[in-house]
Amino acid sequence: MTATVLADWWSWLPDLLGGLLRSALLSGTALAIGLPLGLLLALALQAAGRGTGVALAALVELSRGVPVLVLIYVAYFGLPSAGLTLSSFAAVVAAIAVSVGGFSAEVFRGGLRAVGRTQRDAARAVGLSTLDQYRRVILPQALRHAVPPVTGLAVQVVQLTALAFTVGYPELLARGSEIGTLEDRHLSVLALSALLYLALLVPLTRFASRRTGTRGWSR
């Protein structure tokens, strides 16, 4: 029985690894777009006046509050009616990036607030311009504070890529489901898919645990 399962896993592995690479590409691209967007939103919220700040805060809450699956459907099925057609890859990346932008904006705002007033006063006292204050003093410290929650967010993004199967993108879950249907071996192929997700996610969760000082489940 075990030998049969292992033989099946070995035969399925190339297809599933291809799906895993697509999942990693999805998550990496979404993070590469969403995290800078979140940082820009956090900086804009700090600098904005009352009216603009309310509008930006509403935008952040909207991107955080709408489920990612709804965003995917809007991007893939809704935008064509407005004259903009996206591929399944682009639609999923756009949807996840919007969500990441909203959540990471709050993370970066927390990091910016964690930089003490004395640090800002010292930067002004030595004659740094506002741009240099942020570039040399405030942002490096804020980003260090943000690393653990951003790492946790990255783990969630990898998990969210499983939603891409709903619009036909052949990521890991889609490939596993297809193989399971063809072979009538859903439990076995999905178990292997879960192990591959773990292989990608466990290093991220361990990194986040080290950064936060928590012990983690396997220490």
N, C-alpha and C positions, 0 to 999 in steps of 0.2 A: 504494500500500500504506500509506504513512505517513498520507496524507489519510484513508483509511478508518479507520485506528486512531484518529486524532484525533477523527474524527466520532463513532465509537463511544464514546470516552472522554467526549466532551461530552454525549452522550445519557445516559450512566450516572452522570455526576457528581452530579446532585441526589440520587439514591438513596444513593450512597456517602457523600456529605457528611452526609446524615441519619444513616447508620450511624456515621460518625466522631464526630458530636455525641453520640450515645448512648455510644460508647466513652469519650469525654471525661467525660460525666456519671457513668458507672460508676466510672472511676478517681478522679474528684474526690470523689465521695461516699465511696468506700472509704478514701481517704486522710484525709478529714475525720473519719472515725470511727476508723480504725486508728492514726493518729499520736498523737492524745490518749491513746488506750488504751495505746500503747507508752510514752508519757511517764509515765503513772500507774503502769504496771508497773515502770518503771525507778526511780521514786521509792519505790515500795513495797518493792522489792528492797533499796534502800539502808537503809530504815528497819526492815526486818523482822528479827525474831529468827531463830535458827538453824532452828527447825522450820518456821516460816512461810516463811522464805527458801527452803528446800528445795522446799516445795510450789509457790511462785511460780516458781522456776527450772524445775521440771518442767513447769509450764504453758507457760512461754515456749518450752521446747525442743519440746513437743508441737505448738504452733502453728507453729513453724519447720520441724519435721520432716515433718509430714503434707503431701503434695502438694496444691496448691490445687484441682486437679480433683477430688480425693477430697473435700475440704471442700465444694465446690460440690454434688457428688452427695449428700453427707450432708444438706446444707441443703435441697436441692430435692426429693430422693426419699426421704430418711430421716426427716426431721422430721414429715411428714404422718402417719406411723405412730404418732408420739407426740402427735398432736392439734394440731400446729402446721404450717399450710400457708403457704408463702411464694411470692410471685410469682418469676418468673425473675430480675427485677431485684434484688429483695431478697435472694434466695439467693446470687447472685453477689457482691453488695456485702458481705453478711455473711461469706462465705468469704474474700474477698480482705482484708477488714478484719481478720479474725482473724490471717491470715498477716502482714499489715503490722504489727499490734500486736506480734507476737513478734519480728520482725526489727528493728523500730524501737526496741523495748525495749533491745536490745543496743546499738544506735547511741546512744541517749540515755544509757545507762549509761557508755559510753565518753566521751561529752561531759561527764558529771558528774565522772568520774574525772580528766578533763583540767584541771579547775579546781584550781589549786594550793592547797596547805594554807595558804600565806601569805594568800591571798585570804579563805579562811574565817576564819582567825585575826583578820585585820583587821576583818572584819565583826562578829565577836563583840566585839572590843576597843572598837568605837565604840558598843556597846550595842544592836545590832540584835537583834530577836527571831529565833527560828529561821525563822518564816514570812518575815520581811523579809530575812533572809540569803538565802533561796532566791529570793525575788521580785526583789530589787534587785541581788544580787551573783552568786549561783551560777548560776541559770537563764539569765540573759542570756548569760553566757559559754559555758555548756554548749550552748545552742542554736546559738550561732555555730559552735562546733566541729562540730555535727551537720549543718549545712546541706549540705555536699557529699555525704555518704553518703545523706542523706534525699532529695536530688535524684536520685541514682542509683536509689534505691528507687522513686521516683515513675516513672522511666522503665520499670522492670520491671513496675510495676502497670499502666501503659498496655498493655504487651505482654500481660499476663495477661488483660486484658479480652477477648482473642480467644477465651478458653475459654468465654465466655458463649454461644457458638453451640451448645454441647452441650446446653443446656437451653432453646433456642429464643428467646433474646433477640436482637433484630435489630440487633446492633452491626455494625461495619464488615466483619469477616470473614464474618459471616452474610449480610449484604446482597451482598457480592461473590460468595460461593458460590451464592447464589440466582440472581443475574444470570447467572453463568457457566453454570449448569445450563439456564436458560431460553434463553440465546442460543447455547449450545454454544461459548463463547469464554472458557474458564477462564483460560488464560494471560494474555490481554490484560486482563481485568477484575481479576485478582489482581495484575498488575503495577501497575495504577492504584491498587489498594488499598494496595499496599506504598508507593507514592509518598505517599499521604495519611498513612499511619502516619509516614513520615519527616518530613512537614511538621509533624506534631505533636511528634515526639520530638527532632528535631535541635536546636530551641531549648533544650530541657531538657538535652540532653547538652552543648551548648556552655556553658550556664550552669554546669553542674557542673564542666566543664573549667576555666573561669575561676576558680571558687571554690577549686579544688584546686591551681591553678597549673600544671596540665598543658597541653601545647600543643595537643592535639587533632589529628585527622587532616587538617583542611582549613586550618589556620593557615598 
